[in-house]
Amino acid sequence: MAELLGHEAALFLPTATMANQAALRAQTKPGSVLLAEERTHTLVYEWGGPAIHSGLIMRGVPAEAGRVTRDDVDAVLDPDLGPGGIVVLENTHRSSGGRVWPLDEFRATADAAHERGAAVHLDGARLFNASVAVRRPPSDWAGIADSVTVCFSKGLGCPTGAILAGSAGLIERAWESKYLFGGAMRQSGLLAAAALYALDHNVERLADDHARARRLAEGIGIDSADVETNFVAIPDGDGRGIDRAHDAGVLLGHLRPGWLRAVTHLDITDDDVEAAVGALAQQVVNTV
């Protein structure tokens, strides 16, 4: 797995959130700055973990499709405060609807961080979705970052599990966090077996999820060109879209304020998509 991601070593953990937190703790000191787009998973959905576990100062910046820029890095990582800190980049970016980082933009931001003496962590929970969508190996992004997390329980369909990859020294430090966070499991072999199966059987089929997401978007009147992977962003003008969809037999989730998400995965069939189109076209989109 380390080789697949362009790194020297890797560590299996129960969840991607734990992997993210272990990566941050292994590469920073208390008082360092964490820079990320303001709605990244690490800032919004990990319950203040960077501050609690690693003593980091969390700085979120607004950025189109989650793409933190060189200008953002230069503005936030002030050299007068000393070198260090960490920049977290998320690919695909959840809150923008599964958008993929263009490789040249990703590299430019990572280069800016490294020039400031900061580490770069890639939250690649859905990195294989990005890889399949643009037909690039995951190492193209992951190898640029100092560390990378990949989740096995999202598009790859495992019951749980995640991987953290980086240098041998980084992974050695992350082992401490694995134990500290309660992630050392005697059952890891069983979970790793599921992950190995997923890597052999469930990566290329992510393209089917992407195609079904585009079909869903087309069916409910959303431009399929905005669907890059397996997320469909649905406007929710009156805040009642989830309830209406539920009443129609379709489960949606929150994406960001004013928007819902429909997510395709290996348990969603073509027939499921057509049924959702029939329900959502009337119950959700036409009434927001």
C-alpha positions as a Markdown table, in Angstrom:
| # | Residue | x | y | z |
|---|---|---|---|---|
| 1 | Met | 0.0 | 0.0 | 0.0 |
| 2 | Ala | 2.9 | 2.4 | 0.7 |
| 3 | Glu | 4.3 | 1.8 | -2.7 |
| 4 | Leu | 0.9 | 2.3 | -4.3 |
| 5 | Leu | 0.7 | 5.7 | -2.6 |
| 6 | Gly | 4.3 | 6.7 | -3.4 |
| 7 | His | 5.6 | 6.5 | 0.1 |
| 8 | Glu | 8.1 | 4.5 | 2.2 |
| 9 | Ala | 5.8 | 3.0 | 4.8 |
| 10 | Ala | 2.2 | 2.7 | 5.8 |
| 11 | Leu | 0.1 | 1.9 | 8.9 |
| 12 | Phe | -3.4 | 0.4 | 9.1 |
| 13 | Leu | -5.9 | 2.1 | 11.4 |
| 14 | Pro | -9.6 | 1.6 | 12.2 |
| 15 | Thr | -10.8 | 4.9 | 10.7 |
| 16 | Ala | -9.6 | 7.7 | 8.4 |
| 17 | Thr | -10.3 | 10.2 | 11.2 |
| 18 | Met | -7.9 | 8.4 | 13.4 |
| 19 | Ala | -5.4 | 8.3 | 10.6 |
| 20 | Asn | -5.7 | 12.0 | 10.0 |
| 21 | Gln | -5.2 | 12.8 | 13.7 |
| 22 | Ala | -2.2 | 10.4 | 13.9 |
| 23 | Ala | -0.6 | 12.1 | 10.8 |
| 24 | Leu | -1.1 | 15.6 | 12.4 |
| 25 | Arg | 0.4 | 14.6 | 15.7 |
| 26 | Ala | 3.4 | 12.9 | 14.0 |
| 27 | Gln | 4.4 | 16.0 | 12.1 |
| 28 | Thr | 3.7 | 19.0 | 14.3 |
| 29 | Lys | 4.3 | 20.6 | 17.7 |
| 30 | Pro | 1.7 | 22.2 | 20.0 |
| 31 | Gly | 1.1 | 25.8 | 18.9 |
| 32 | Ser | 1.8 | 25.1 | 15.2 |
| 33 | Val | -0.8 | 26.3 | 12.7 |
| 34 | Leu | -3.0 | 23.9 | 10.7 |
| 35 | Leu | -4.2 | 25.5 | 7.5 |
| 36 | Ala | -7.1 | 24.0 | 5.5 |
| 37 | Glu | -10.1 | 25.0 | 3.5 |
| 38 | Glu | -12.8 | 26.1 | 5.9 |
| 39 | Arg | -15.1 | 23.1 | 5.3 |
| 40 | Thr | -12.6 | 20.3 | 5.1 |
| 41 | His | -13.4 | 17.2 | 7.0 |
| 42 | Thr | -10.4 | 17.7 | 9.4 |
| 43 | Leu | -11.7 | 21.1 | 10.5 |
| 44 | Val | -15.4 | 20.6 | 10.5 |
| 45 | Tyr | -16.1 | 16.9 | 11.2 |
| 46 | Glu | -13.3 | 15.7 | 13.5 |
| 47 | Trp | -14.6 | 17.5 | 16.7 |
| 48 | Gly | -11.6 | 19.8 | 17.2 |
| 49 | Gly | -9.2 | 16.9 | 17.2 |
| 50 | Pro | -6.3 | 18.8 | 15.8 |
| 51 | Ala | -6.5 | 21.2 | 18.7 |
| 52 | Ile | -7.3 | 18.6 | 21.4 |
| 53 | His | -4.8 | 15.9 | 20.3 |
| 54 | Ser | -2.0 | 18.0 | 18.9 |
| 55 | Gly | -2.4 | 21.5 | 20.3 |
| 56 | Leu | -2.7 | 23.0 | 16.8 |
| 57 | Ile | -4.1 | 26.4 | 15.9 |
| 58 | Met | -6.7 | 25.7 | 13.3 |
| 59 | Arg | -7.0 | 28.2 | 10.5 |
| 60 | Gly | -9.7 | 27.7 | 7.8 |
| 61 | Val | -9.8 | 29.7 | 4.6 |
| 62 | Pro | -12.6 | 29.9 | 2.0 |
| 63 | Ala | -11.6 | 28.3 | -1.3 |
| 64 | Glu | -13.4 | 27.2 | -4.4 |
| 65 | Ala | -13.9 | 23.4 | -4.4 |
| 66 | Gly | -11.6 | 23.2 | -1.4 |
| 67 | Arg | -8.5 | 24.2 | -3.4 |
| 68 | Val | -6.3 | 26.2 | -1.0 |
| 69 | Thr | -3.9 | 28.3 | -3.1 |
| 70 | Arg | -0.4 | 29.6 | -2.8 |
| 71 | Asp | -1.8 | 33.0 | -1.8 |
| 72 | Asp | -3.7 | 31.3 | 1.1 |
| 73 | Val | -0.5 | 29.6 | 2.3 |
| 74 | Asp | 1.5 | 32.8 | 2.1 |
| 75 | Ala | -1.1 | 34.7 | 4.0 |
| 76 | Val | -1.6 | 32.3 | 6.8 |
| 77 | Leu | 1.8 | 30.7 | 7.4 |
| 78 | Asp | 3.7 | 33.7 | 8.5 |
| 79 | Pro | 7.5 | 33.2 | 8.5 |
| 80 | Asp | 7.8 | 35.8 | 11.3 |
| 81 | Leu | 6.2 | 33.2 | 13.6 |
| 82 | Gly | 8.8 | 30.6 | 12.7 |
| 83 | Pro | 8.8 | 27.6 | 10.3 |
| 84 | Gly | 6.6 | 24.7 | 10.7 |
| 85 | Gly | 2.9 | 24.0 | 10.7 |
| 86 | Ile | 0.9 | 21.8 | 8.4 |
| 87 | Val | -1.4 | 22.2 | 5.4 |
| 88 | Val | -4.2 | 19.7 | 5.0 |
| 89 | Leu | -5.6 | 19.2 | 1.5 |
| 90 | Glu | -8.6 | 17.0 | 0.8 |
| 91 | Asn | -9.1 | 15.0 | -2.4 |
| 92 | Thr | -11.8 | 14.5 | -3.3 |
| 93 | His | -13.3 | 17.4 | -1.5 |
| 94 | Arg | -16.4 | 16.3 | 0.3 |
| 95 | Ser | -18.2 | 19.6 | 1.0 |
| 96 | Ser | -17.9 | 20.8 | -2.6 |
| 97 | Gly | -19.6 | 17.6 | -3.9 |
| 98 | Gly | -16.7 | 15.2 | -4.5 |
| 99 | Arg | -14.6 | 17.6 | -6.6 |
| 100 | Val | -11.1 | 16.5 | -7.8 |
| 101 | Trp | -8.0 | 18.5 | -7.2 |
| 102 | Pro | -6.2 | 19.3 | -10.6 |
| 103 | Leu | -2.8 | 17.9 | -10.1 |
| 104 | Asp | -0.9 | 21.1 | -11.1 |
| 105 | Glu | -2.9 | 23.2 | -8.6 |
| 106 | Phe | -2.3 | 20.5 | -5.9 |
| 107 | Arg | 1.4 | 20.6 | -6.5 |
| 108 | Ala | 1.6 | 24.4 | -6.5 |
| 109 | Thr | -0.1 | 24.6 | -3.1 |
| 110 | Ala | 2.1 | 21.8 | -1.7 |
| 111 | Asp | 5.2 | 23.5 | -3.0 |
| 112 | Ala | 4.2 | 26.8 | -1.3 |
| 113 | Ala | 3.7 | 24.9 | 2.0 |
| 114 | His | 7.1 | 23.3 | 1.8 |
| 115 | Glu | 8.7 | 26.6 | 1.0 |
| 116 | Arg | 7.3 | 27.9 | 4.2 |
| 117 | Gly | 8.7 | 24.9 | 6.2 |
| 118 | Ala | 5.2 | 23.4 | 6.6 |
| 119 | Ala | 4.3 | 19.7 | 6.1 |
| 120 | Val | 1.5 | 18.7 | 3.8 |
| 121 | His | -1.1 | 16.1 | 4.7 |
| 122 | Leu | -3.5 | 14.7 | 2.1 |
| 123 | Asp | -6.8 | 13.6 | 3.4 |
| 124 | Gly | -7.4 | 11.2 | 0.6 |
| 125 | Ala | -10.4 | 9.4 | 2.2 |
| 126 | Arg | -11.8 | 9.2 | -1.3 |
| 127 | Leu | -8.5 | 9.4 | -3.2 |
| 128 | Phe | -9.3 | 6.4 | -5.4 |
| 129 | Asn | -12.5 | 8.2 | -6.6 |
| 130 | Ala | -10.2 | 11.0 | -7.8 |
| 131 | Ser | -7.8 | 8.5 | -9.3 |
| 132 | Val | -10.4 | 6.7 | -11.3 |
| 133 | Ala | -12.2 | 9.9 | -12.4 |
| 134 | Val | -9.2 | 11.4 | -14.1 |
| 135 | Arg | -7.3 | 8.2 | -14.8 |
| 136 | Arg | -4.2 | 9.0 | -12.8 |
| 137 | Pro | -2.5 | 6.8 | -10.2 |
| 138 | Pro | -3.2 | 7.8 | -6.6 |
| 139 | Ser | 0.5 | 8.3 | -6.1 |
| 140 | Asp | 0.4 | 11.4 | -8.4 |
| 141 | Trp | -1.2 | 13.4 | -5.5 |
| 142 | Ala | -0.1 | 11.3 | -2.6 |
| 143 | Gly | 3.5 | 11.3 | -3.5 |
| 144 | Ile | 3.6 | 15.1 | -3.4 |
| 145 | Ala | 2.3 | 15.2 | 0.2 |
| 146 | Asp | 4.3 | 14.2 | 3.3 |
| 147 | Ser | 1.5 | 12.0 | 4.5 |
| 148 | Val | -1.7 | 10.6 | 3.1 |
| 149 | Thr | -4.8 | 9.0 | 4.5 |
| 150 | Val | -7.0 | 6.7 | 2.5 |
| 151 | Cys | -10.3 | 5.2 | 3.7 |
| 152 | Phe | -11.4 | 1.7 | 2.9 |
| 153 | Ser | -15.0 | 2.0 | 4.2 |
| 154 | Lys | -16.3 | 4.6 | 1.7 |
| 155 | Gly | -16.3 | 3.9 | -2.0 |
| 156 | Leu | -14.2 | 0.8 | -1.6 |
| 157 | Gly | -16.9 | -0.8 | 0.5 |
| 158 | Cys | -15.1 | -2.3 | 3.5 |
| 159 | Pro | -16.8 | -2.5 | 6.9 |
| 160 | Thr | -14.1 | -0.2 | 8.4 |
| 161 | Gly | -10.4 | 0.6 | 8.0 |
| 162 | Ala | -8.0 | 3.2 | 6.7 |
| 163 | Ile | -4.3 | 3.5 | 5.8 |
| 164 | Leu | -1.8 | 6.2 | 6.7 |
| 165 | Ala | 1.3 | 6.4 | 4.5 |
| 166 | Gly | 4.4 | 8.5 | 4.8 |
| 167 | Ser | 8.1 | 8.2 | 5.5 |
| 168 | Ala | 9.4 | 5.4 | 7.8 |
| 169 | Gly | 10.1 | 7.9 | 10.5 |
| 170 | Leu | 6.6 | 9.4 | 10.3 |
| 171 | Ile | 4.9 | 6.0 | 10.5 |
| 172 | Glu | 7.0 | 5.0 | 13.5 |
| 173 | Arg | 5.8 | 8.2 | 15.3 |
| 174 | Ala | 2.2 | 7.5 | 14.2 |
| 175 | Trp | 2.4 | 4.1 | 15.9 |
| 176 | Glu | 2.4 | 5.9 | 19.2 |
| 177 | Ser | -0.8 | 7.7 | 18.3 |
| 178 | Lys | -2.4 | 4.5 | 17.2 |
| 179 | Tyr | -2.0 | 3.1 | 20.7 |
| 180 | Leu | -2.8 | 6.4 | 22.4 |
| 181 | Phe | -6.0 | 6.8 | 20.4 |
| 182 | Gly | -7.1 | 3.2 | 21.0 |
| 183 | Gly | -6.5 | 2.0 | 17.5 |
| 184 | Ala | -4.3 | -1.1 | 18.2 |
| 185 | Met | -6.6 | -4.0 | 17.4 |
| 186 | Arg | -6.0 | -7.7 | 17.5 |
| 187 | Gln | -8.7 | -8.0 | 14.8 |
| 188 | Ser | -6.7 | -5.8 | 12.3 |
| 189 | Gly | -5.9 | -8.9 | 10.2 |
| 190 | Leu | -9.5 | -9.5 | 9.4 |
| 191 | Leu | -10.1 | -5.9 | 8.5 |
| 192 | Ala | -7.0 | -5.7 | 6.4 |
| 193 | Ala | -8.1 | -8.8 | 4.5 |
| 194 | Ala | -11.3 | -6.9 | 3.5 |
| 195 | Ala | -9.1 | -4.0 | 2.4 |
| 196 | Leu | -6.9 | -6.2 | 0.2 |
| 197 | Tyr | -10.0 | -7.7 | -1.4 |
| 198 | Ala | -11.4 | -4.1 | -2.1 |
| 199 | Leu | -8.1 | -3.1 | -3.7 |
| 200 | Asp | -8.3 | -6.0 | -6.0 |
| 201 | His | -12.0 | -5.8 | -6.9 |
| 202 | Asn | -13.5 | -2.5 | -6.0 |
| 203 | Val | -11.3 | 0.2 | -7.4 |
| 204 | Glu | -12.0 | 0.2 | -11.1 |
| 205 | Arg | -15.7 | -0.3 | -10.5 |
| 206 | Leu | -15.8 | 3.2 | -8.9 |
| 207 | Ala | -16.3 | 4.4 | -12.5 |
| 208 | Asp | -19.8 | 2.7 | -12.3 |
| 209 | Asp | -20.6 | 4.8 | -9.2 |
| 210 | His | -19.5 | 8.0 | -11.1 |
| 211 | Ala | -21.7 | 7.1 | -14.1 |
| 212 | Arg | -24.7 | 6.4 | -11.9 |
| 213 | Ala | -24.2 | 9.8 | -10.1 |
| 214 | Arg | -24.2 | 11.5 | -13.5 |
| 215 | Arg | -27.4 | 9.7 | -14.5 |
| 216 | Leu | -29.0 | 10.7 | -11.2 |
| 217 | Ala | -28.0 | 14.3 | -11.8 |
| 218 | Glu | -29.4 | 14.3 | -15.3 |
| 219 | Gly | -32.6 | 12.7 | -14.2 |
| 220 | Ile | -33.4 | 15.4 | -11.6 |
| 221 | Gly | -32.4 | 18.4 | -13.7 |
| 222 | Ile | -28.8 | 19.0 | -12.4 |
| 223 | Asp | -26.0 | 19.6 | -14.8 |
| 224 | Ser | -24.0 | 16.3 | -14.9 |
| 225 | Ala | -20.9 | 18.3 | -15.8 |
| 226 | Asp | -20.8 | 19.4 | -12.2 |
| 227 | Val | -20.6 | 15.7 | -11.1 |
| 228 | Glu | -17.0 | 14.7 | -11.0 |
| 229 | Thr | -17.2 | 11.6 | -8.9 |
| 230 | Asn | -19.9 | 9.9 | -6.9 |
| 231 | Phe | -21.5 | 12.9 | -5.3 |
| 232 | Val | -24.6 | 14.8 | -6.6 |
| 233 | Ala | -25.1 | 18.2 | -5.0 |
| 234 | Ile | -28.8 | 19.1 | -4.7 |
| 235 | Pro | -30.0 | 22.5 | -3.7 |
| 236 | Asp | -32.2 | 22.7 | -0.6 |
| 237 | Gly | -33.7 | 26.1 | -0.6 |
| 238 | Asp | -36.3 | 25.6 | 2.1 |
| 239 | Gly | -34.3 | 23.2 | 4.3 |
| 240 | Arg | -36.9 | 20.4 | 3.9 |
| 241 | Gly | -35.4 | 18.4 | 1.1 |
| 242 | Ile | -34.1 | 15.6 | 3.3 |
| 243 | Asp | -37.6 | 15.1 | 4.8 |
| 244 | Arg | -39.3 | 15.1 | 1.4 |
| 245 | Ala | -36.8 | 12.7 | 0.0 |
| 246 | His | -37.2 | 10.4 | 3.0 |
| 247 | Asp | -41.0 | 10.4 | 2.5 |
| 248 | Ala | -40.4 | 9.4 | -1.1 |
| 249 | Gly | -38.2 | 6.6 | -0.1 |
| 250 | Val | -34.8 | 8.1 | -0.8 |
| 251 | Leu | -32.1 | 8.8 | 1.8 |
| 252 | Leu | -30.1 | 12.0 | 1.3 |
| 253 | Gly | -27.5 | 13.7 | 3.5 |
| 254 | His | -26.4 | 17.2 | 4.3 |
| 255 | Leu | -23.5 | 18.5 | 2.1 |
| 256 | Arg | -23.1 | 22.2 | 3.2 |
| 257 | Pro | -25.5 | 24.9 | 4.2 |
| 258 | Gly | -28.3 | 25.1 | 1.6 |
| 259 | Trp | -27.2 | 21.9 | -0.2 |
| 260 | Leu | -27.9 | 18.2 | 0.1 |
| 261 | Arg | -25.9 | 15.3 | -1.2 |
| 262 | Ala | -26.8 | 12.0 | -2.9 |
| 263 | Val | -23.9 | 9.6 | -3.0 |
| 264 | Thr | -23.7 | 6.5 | -5.2 |
| 265 | His | -21.7 | 3.4 | -4.0 |
| 266 | Leu | -21.3 | -0.3 | -4.7 |
| 267 | Asp | -24.7 | -1.1 | -3.1 |
| 268 | Ile | -26.6 | 1.3 | -5.5 |
| 269 | Thr | -27.7 | -0.3 | -8.7 |
| 270 | Asp | -29.0 | 1.2 | -12.0 |
| 271 | Asp | -32.5 | 0.3 | -10.9 |
| 272 | Asp | -32.0 | 2.1 | -7.6 |
| 273 | Val | -30.9 | 5.2 | -9.5 |
| 274 | Glu | -33.9 | 5.2 | -11.8 |
| 275 | Ala | -36.2 | 4.8 | -8.8 |
| 276 | Ala | -34.5 | 7.7 | -7.1 |
| 277 | Val | -34.8 | 9.8 | -10.2 |
| 278 | Gly | -38.6 | 9.2 | -10.3 |
| 279 | Ala | -38.9 | 10.1 | -6.6 |
| 280 | Leu | -36.6 | 13.1 | -6.4 |
| 281 | Ala | -37.6 | 14.8 | -9.6 |
| 282 | Gln | -41.0 | 15.6 | -8.1 |
| 283 | Gln | -40.4 | 15.5 | -4.4 |
| 284 | Val | -37.1 | 17.5 | -4.0 |
| 285 | Val | -35.8 | 19.4 | -6.9 |
| 286 | Asn | -39.1 | 20.9 | -8.2 |
| 287 | Thr | -40.0 | 22.2 | -4.7 |
| 288 | Val | -36.7 | 23.8 | -3.5 |
